[in-house]
Amino acid sequence: MQWEHLTATDFAAAVRDTGLCILSMGVIEKHSEHLPLGTDFLNGHRLACLAAEKEPAVVFPPFYFGQIYEARCFPGTVTLKPTLLIELIQGVLDEIGRNGFRKVVLHNAHGGNNHLLPFLAQSTLWQERPYSLYYYGESLSGNKPEQWKALLETTNHGHACECETSISLANHPQLVKMERVPAQPADPLKRLAALPGNFSGISWYADYPDHYAGDARSATAEKGVALRQLLVDALAEFIAAVKADQVAPELNKEFFERTHFARTQHVSH
């Protein structure tokens, strides 16, 4: 169920019946020359909606604010000040909770969020809230890597590649411009290879200065449908597991009870 499509009465019923909301996290950024700027949030929201059809849940409206500072040098990218970004996402999560959901799934639809979203999940231990937050760090191949690999002709993936382009062709073919796919694949340039184990803000740009990683020339809508199904099935399984979970909420309660006790003991002394 899509949050924005429900009436207020139907929304209240959906909260009561499912208890779970999915916030799919994408961004607006360059995707080589052939995919739209909104690729991540468009695909992420679509995957979440399909998974919620399979395992009932409410999907938050398309969300496109995340970590994408490495693409600020390209036209069309939208970024927010880091502190504002964190406050915005936290505010949205709190509004989801205020509307009655006791479980929220952060669905990551953008690789650049891989550090941000786990941090937000850890930050839930700073202040007790009426909901439990679950981070779904979707792997590139869902939970069936061999099936995923068998569908593809290329081996290097990461951004606007064969798999992402194929899924885009399945989801919104009218937005994909296959005639603009670069003639050569984009392999990592390894310009920071002299710093093994290092991670810098400029690390992605060092490898992929054109914001393209892989080879999209063999992408097809047929592959996209099959790849998308693997992702939808994996996300639906995760949603079902979260809905059934009773451990995380109890642990959160226990943690904050101990935190409160420790604080009162410190004050009393």
N, C-alpha and C positions, 0 to 999 in steps of 0.2 A: 504494500500500500504506500502511495506517495503522499506525504504529509500535506503538500499544497493542493492535492486533489480532493481531500476529505472535507466534508462540512464539519462544523464544530461538534455537532452531536455524534457524527460518525467517528470523528477523531477521538472523542472521549471513550467511545466503545472500543476503538482499536487499541488505545492505551490499556484498557482493562483486559482485553482479550489476549494481547501479545506481550505487554510489559517491556518490550524491547524496541529501541530505535537505532537505526544505522546512520552514522554520519560518514559519508564517503568523502575522502580528502583528496582533492585534485588541485591543480593550479592552472594559471594561464601563462603559457610560454611557447617559444618557438619549437616546432617539431620538424626539423629539416625544412625542405621546400615544398613538401607534398601533403602534410597533415595540418589541420587547423590548430590555432593557438589553444583552443579548449579541449584538445584531445584527452587529457588526463581526467578532467572532471566529467566530460561527456561519457567516456567509457566507464569510469568508475561508478557514476550514478546509474548507468544502464545495467551494469553487472549487479549492483546492489538491488535494483528493482526486480531483476529476474530472480535473484536468490530469494528475495522476500516473497515472491509469488510461490516459490517452492516450499519455503519455510516461513510462514507468516510473520511479518514484522513491519514496522513503519520506517520508511526511508525519508530522511531529512531532505529538504530541497537542495538542488545542485549547489555545491560549495566549492569555491575556487580561490581561497586564500590559504597559502601554505609557504613553505620554505622554497624559494626559487631565486635566491640572490645571484646565483651563478649565471642566470640568463638575463640580467638587467641590461646587458650590452646589446640586446636584440630588440627590434621593434615589437610592440604589442605586449611585452611581459608586464605583469602587474605584481608589485611587491608592496609589503607594508613594513614599517619600522619593526624590528624584532620584538620589542616589548609590547607594542600595540598588537602585533600578530598573536602573541601568547594570550594577552588579555581578551582579544576578540574570540579566539577559539574557546577559551575557558568560559567566557560569557555565554557563548552558544550552548556549550555543554550544560551549563547551569540552567539555561532556559528549557532545555530538553528535560532536565530533571524536574524543574518547577511545573512542567506540564504533566507530570505524573509517572514518567518512565523511571523504573528502578534499575534498568540495565541499559547501557549504551555501548555500542560497538563502534570503535574508530576503524573504519576500513581505509587502508592506505592505497591510493590509486596513483601515487607519484613517488618515484625513487628518491627524490630530494627531500622527502619527509621522513626518511628512515631514521634520522637522529631526533627530529623534532617530536614525533608522536610518542615514542617510548619515554621521552622526557616528560611529556604531558601526563602519560600514564603514571609515572613515578611521582609526579607532583600531586597526585590525588592524596598522598599520605601527608601533605602539608596541612590540609583542612578537611574535616569530615563533611561529607556531602550525602544527600539522601539517595544517591545512585552509585552503582558499581560500574567502573569503566573497564572495558576489555579492548585491547589493541589487537587488531588483526593485520599483521604484517604480511600481506599476501605475497607468496613467492611467485616468481615469474611463471611457474608451471603448475600452479594450484598444488594439489597433493599427489599428482601422478606424473612425475617427471619423464618417465619412459614413454608414456602415451604422448605427452607434449612434444618430446624430441622427435618422435616418429612422424609427426605431422609437418615438420619443418625441413627445409633444404639447406639452411645456413646455420652456422654455429655461433657467430658473434651477435649478441643482442644487447639491448639496453635503452635505445631511444629512437623512435620513429623507424624501427627495424622491421624485419619480416613479420614477427608476431604482432607487434603493436599496430602495424599498418593493416595486417589481415583482420584483426579485431575491429579496427576502425571501418574497414570495408564492410564488415558484417553489421555494424551498428549504425553507421551514417555514411553510406557510400557517396552521397551527393556532395560531401565535404572533402573527399579525398581526391587528390590530383595526381594520379599515377604517372601522368606524362612528365611530371616535375621531379620524379624520384632521381636522385643523383646517379650519374653513370658509373660511379665507382663506390665500393663499400667504404664505410668509415671505421677503420681500426684505431685503437688507442695510440696516440703519438708518444706516450710515456715520457713526457718532457720533465717529469719530476722523478724519474726512475733512480736518480742518484740519492734519493731520500727514502730508502726502504722502510716500510712501516709507518710512514708519515701520512697524515691527513691534514690538508689545508683547505680553506674556503675556495681556493683557486684550483684544487685538484681535478675536478671534473673538466673545467675549461682547459687545463693542461693537456688532457687526453683528447677532448672532443671540442675544439674551438668553433666548429660550425653547428654545434648542438645536434649532432647526428651520430648514432652509434649502431653499426650493423649494416645490413644490406636488405633493402625493402623491395628489390626488383622482382622477387619471386612471390610476393604477397598476393593472396587471393581471398575473396569473400568466403569461399568454401572452407579454406583453412580457418578463417576467422570464426566461423560458426562453431567448428569443432573445438578450437582453442577456448572460445568464450564459454562453451558448455563445461569444460574442465574447471574453469575459474568459478563459474556459477555453482557447480556441484560442491566444490570445496568450501565456498563461502556459506552455502546453505547448511552444510554439515557443522560449520563453526557456530552459526546462529542457533541451531538446534542444541548444541552442547552448552552454549551460554544460557539459553532459556531454561535448561534443565539444571544448571549449576546452582547449588546452595552453599558451596564452600566459600567462595570469594566474599559474598556479603557477610557471612559469619566471621570470617577472618578480619574484614575491615572493621566490624563492630568490636571484635576483641582487641584489635590494634589500638583503636582510639580510646577504648576503656582503659587500657594500660597507659596510653599517653596521658590521659586526663589524670589518672592516679599518680603517675610520676610527677606531673606538674603540681598537683596539690600537695604532695609530699615535700617537694622542693620548697614551696611557699611556706608550709608549716614549720620548716626548719630554719 
